[in-house]
Amino acid sequence: MVGSSHEALHRIFQKEPGLLTKALRQVLALPFPEPLKFAALNVDLTEAQPVERRVDTLLRAETEQGTYLLVVESQGKIDDRKRGSWPYYLSYLYEKPRCEPVLIVITQSSATAQWASRPIQLGFPGWDSLTVRPLVLGPDNVPVIADKRQAESDVSLAALSAMTHGRGPRAAAILESLAAALKTIDRDSAAVLVQFVDSCLADSKAKQMWRDLMTEIQYFWRHELAEQVREEGREEGREEGREEGRQEGRREGREQGWAEAKAETVLQILQWRGMPVTFAVRERVKACTDLDQLEAWTQRAMHVTDAAELFAGE
């Protein structure tokens, strides 16, 4: 026995499934094709087992026009599975806090940008039930900032320019301009931007150039050992052994200074994300001198839900 209009309005189509397609054709004038077969499926869409669905970055933006949830997805290559998960993200977020979700995709690839910018249309052709239109940031629309003054006027945008154009023909000019601009902001903010850029540079020559620039301009001079090496470098007439010692000192100073900067970046990212950092975690990160290990921790710091998860599996 059907006890409510809510039940009746949908259960009639369980009894007479052909009525549904007839209504689509006659009431809505949709040229929906005649079904060859119907099958009743389980209406319970609850996921029996947890399915991990994580966005890359989620920001809440309150404006005079309303509150928005900005879903930021970093996309390295074309992945058609995203055309299923992205609508899910937006629908889920809209249901929970009742805010307007906005999907933003960022990529370093023009081909991936073109793919990501295509609307995701779900439903009957010409009468979509759901349309998702990602906003895409990539090398075709992010400005190339290769001028020092322009970089200084907006350092974060200059960093984004380096991250998206880091393997293009103007990479050298972009990195040099950003390196100069970083000296105009506070060191902690600069350290985080430095790490973001370093992580995005896929071209080995561009990455090495960036590290050399940061060693000379931003970090090397901050290190105590580096200051000692520079002082030694001012002395003239030293024997050949002293010269070799200076070269070795420069190398060690660069490596140690870079490790210290990476360690600070790991801790800064955790703090920016509002995550408590225990004394043990802080000391372990600061004591590490392995650049590859610090790089791995930097990547994890952007996604972990607890600071201790940095060391998972180690």
RAMO-V174047 format. One record per backbone hydrogen bond with DSSP energy under -0.5 kcal/mol. CO is the residue of the C=O (numbers start at 1). NH is the residue of the N-H. Records with the same first field share a line. If there is no record, write none. Layout:
BEGIN
CO=NH ; NH
END
This chain:
BEGIN
1=3
4=8
5=9
6=10
7=10 ; 11
8=12
10=13
11=14 ; 15
12=16
16=19 ; 20
17=20 ; 21
18=22
19=23
20=24
21=25
22=26
23=27 ; 28
24=30
30=32
43=45
46=48
50=52
51=53
57=72
59=61 ; 70
60=62
61=63 ; 68
63=66
66=63
67=100
68=61 ; 70
69=71 ; 102
70=59 ; 72
71=73 ; 104
72=57
73=75 ; 106
74=76
79=82
80=83
81=84 ; 85
82=86
84=88
85=89
86=90
87=91
88=92
89=93
90=94
91=95
92=96
93=97 ; 99
94=98
99=101
100=69
102=71 ; 104
103=135
104=73
105=137
106=75
109=113
110=114
111=115
112=116
113=117
115=118
119=121
120=122 ; 132
122=129 ; 130
124=127
127=124
130=122
132=120 ; 134
134=136
135=105
137=107
138=141 ; 142
143=145
144=146
147=151
148=152
149=153
150=154
151=154
154=158
155=159
156=160
157=161
158=162
159=163
160=164
161=165
162=166
165=168
168=171
170=174
171=175
172=176
173=177
174=178
175=179
176=180
177=181
178=182
179=183
180=183
181=184
182=185
186=190
187=191
188=192
189=193
190=194
191=195
192=196
193=197
194=198
195=199
196=200
197=201
200=202
203=207
204=208
205=209
206=210
207=211
208=212
209=213
210=214
211=215
212=216
213=217
214=218 ; 219 ; 220
215=220
219=222 ; 223
220=223
223=227
224=228
225=229
226=230
227=231
228=232
229=233
230=234
231=234 ; 235
232=235
239=242 ; 243
240=244
241=245
242=246
243=247
244=248
245=249
246=250
247=251
248=252
249=253
250=254
251=255
252=256
253=257
254=258
255=259
256=260
257=261
258=262
259=263
260=264
261=265
262=266
263=267
264=268
265=269
266=270
267=271
268=272
269=273
270=275
271=274
274=276
276=278 ; 307
278=282
279=283
280=284
281=285
282=286
283=287
284=288
285=288
289=291
290=294
291=295
292=296
293=297
294=298
295=299
296=300
297=301
298=302
299=302
300=303 ; 304
306=309
307=310
308=311
309=312
311=314
END
